[in-house]
Amino acid sequence: MKADLKRDLGTYAARAGRFDIVTVAPAQFLMIDGHGDPNTASAYAESLATLYPVAYGLKFLSKNDLGRDYTVMPLEALWWADDFGAFTTGRDKSRWDWTVLNLIPPWLTPEHFDSVRERVARKGTAPLLDKLRLESFDEGRCVQTLHLGPYDAEGPVLDRLHHGFVPENGLSLRGKHHEIYLSDARRTAPDKLRTILRQPVA
């Protein structure tokens, strides 16, 4: 059977219109860091062009060599800036730093990652392989919600999260803003996009 990690991990489900406190288990991810507006920065497009071939290469290695098939997980990203207002009010994307992520199942090892990365390198189509890494990420306690609609309409939701729900529940912000893209933006109308917005808290 094909494993569906998104279904098996309860933190990949969220509800619109409410904030939920969840504990996110440690997991390993493909990661690439970058800076700037994701709509215009060439590094963002190059990061995705690097991440996806390796993610699918690992899937097929797992299926063909290990007999364990799984559904490739959705794209995720961590976002941060010197000022939270860059997300909630001005949305000045040129000031954003980011890490794009893709969750990899625990039975795949750094050796599997190195093997697939070498195969992808031989094809010469992944421009940032030298920046791609496989790394464990332990996010812990978080608040999350499901945002329905365009990415640029997230500001009011994040403002309520940061300045309403978090202080009202005796929590404080920590870590980096996290988004999980349940929809493919290339094939989905902006008003139909489904994105989990997640914020680590203490």
N, C-alpha and C positions, 0 to 999 in steps of 0.2 A: 504494500500500500504506500501511496505517496503521503509523506508527512506534511501537515499544514501547521507550521509553527505559529502563524498568526492566530489560528483558532485555538491552539493549545496554550498559548500564553495569554492569560486573561487581560494583561495590560495593553494589548493591541485592540481592545474594544473600549469605546467611550460613548457618552451620551451627550447630545446637544442640549444646551439650555441649562446645564448644571455642572458643577465642579465636584470631582470625586478625588479623595485621597487614596493613593495606591502605593504599594511597595513593589518596586521594579527589581526583579532578580538580576544578578550579574549575567552578562552574556558577552560573546565575542563578536566584533564587527570589523568589516573592511572600513577604513577611514582615510580620508584625504582632507587636509586643511587648506583654507584659502581666505581671501579678503575681497570685499567689494560687492557691488550690485549684481545679484545673480542673473538679472536680465541682460546685463551688458558685459560683465567681466568674462573674458575668454577663459580664465582659469576655472570658472564654474562649469562651463560646457565641457572643457577638457577633463575635468574631474569625473563627470558622469560618463564620458566616453572611455574612461579608464576603468571605473568601478564596475560597470555592467558586464563587460567581457569577462572579468575575473569572477564576478558573482555567478554568472551562468556557467563558466568553466568549472567552478567548484561544484555546482549542482550536477553537471554531467559526470564529473569524476566520481562523485558520491554514488550516483545511479549506476554507472557502468563498472566501476572498480570495487565499490563497497557494497553494492546491492541495496542502497538506501536512497530512495528518491525523495525529494521534497520540493515544495513550492518556494521559489525565490521570494524573499521577503520584500516589502515595499521600501522605497527610498525614504530615508530619514535625514535630518540635518540638525545640528546644534548651531545656534545663532547667538552672538553676543556683540556688545559694543561698550564703549566707556560709559555711556549714558543709556539707561533703560528707555528714555524718551525717544531714542532712535527707532524703537519698535512701536511705541504706543501712540505717539503724537506726530512728530515730523516724518516718521518712516523714511529717514534719510539712508537709503540702502548703500550709498557709497561708503558709509562709516561702519558697515557690518563686517564682522569676521564670522567664519563658518567652518564647520566640519561636516562633510557629507558622510553618511553611514549606510551600511547594509548589514543586517544581522546574519551571522553564519552559524549553522548548527554546531553543537558542542562536540560531535564526533569527528569533525574535521580539524586537522592539526596544522601547526605552522609548516610542517613538511608538505602537506597537501597544498597549502597556499603557495609555497615557493615553487612547487612543481607547476601549478597552473599559471603562475605569474611568468615563469620561463616560457611556457607555451604561447601565452599572449604576446610576450615580447618578440618572439620570432615572427609574428604576423605584422608587427610594426604599426599597429593602428591605435594603440593606447598611449597617449602622449605623456601621461604623468605617472608612469609605473614606478619611477624612483621615489615618488611621494606617497605611494599607496602602502598602507600597513594593515596588519591584522592585530587587533588589540582588544583586551578585555575592558569592559566598561561596567561599573557598578554604580547605578544611579540612585538606588535606595528609595527613600520616601519622596513622593511627588504629588502634585495636584495636576489633574488633567481634565480636559473637556473635548468634545467634538465640535469643530467649527465647520459650518456648512456655508459655502460661498467662496468668493474670490479671496486670494491671499491678502490683498490690500485692505480688506474689510476686517482683518483680525484685530486692529488697534483697539477698538472699544472693549472687545472680549478680554484682551490682555490687560487693559487698564482696570477692569473689574476684578480680574484675578489678582493683580499685583497690589491694588490699593483698596480692594474690598474684601474678597474671600480670605486672602492670606492673613492680613492683620486681624480681621474679625474672628479668626479661629486660632489666634495665639501662635501663628506660624511666622517664619521669616524666609525671605528668598535666599537661595544659594545656588551655585552652579549656573548652568547655561540653559537658555530657552531651547526647547526641543520640539521639533515638528515631525510628525509621521504622515506621509502622503499616501492616503488610502486610494486616491484616484490618480489616474494618469493624466496629467495636465495637457498632454498632446492630443488626447482623445475625449476630453470632458469639457463641457461648457463651464465657464467660470462660476456660474451660480449653482452648479451641481457638484463642485469640488468638495471632498470630504477629507478633513485634516485633523489629526489629533494634535492638540496644543498641550504641551507638558512642561511643568516647571518644578524642578527640585526644590524642596523646602526643608527647613529645620524647625 
